[in-house]
Amino acid sequence: MPVERFSMGSDPEGAAVRVHSLARAAESVTEDVRAIIEDVREHGDVALRRYVERFDRVSGADLRVMPEELAAALDALDPDVRAGLELAIANVRAVAQADVGSDIEVALPQGQTVTLRDVPVRRAAIYVPGGRAPYPSTVVMGVVTGVKPVLP
């Protein structure tokens, strides 16, 4: 993957356009995602382990985290980080539990409009990268909306 360095300088909108132009179009990954989903449907945990090795570069990973490991990780968490995560979880849960009902449009300062809409789904999955670039926000946004609180 080529790496390009540039500075926003005095043109943040131009920088945003340039960054957007570097991103692959959603259509370009559709077939890859479809193949991964089919592989996991067909081969289950064996396929998941293969993808953990491929994307996270971790081999021999156990796909299940035991309750004792979760408790130990929570105890070892920096109190400020834990407080920040708990606040994020509370905020995400409050938004998720709000009764959207009809569509709500939100106008952003840059001129875009975002429409919030209740759309039921049968099932959903998230992938949370680990290793050198963990993203706890992915867990918060992906799981908190449909589960009971995990942090005491």
Summary of the structure (lengths in Angstrom):
residues: 152
radius of gyration: 19.4
end to end distance: 41.9
largest distance: 51.1
contacts: 259
relative contact order: 0.08
helix: 53%
strand: 5%
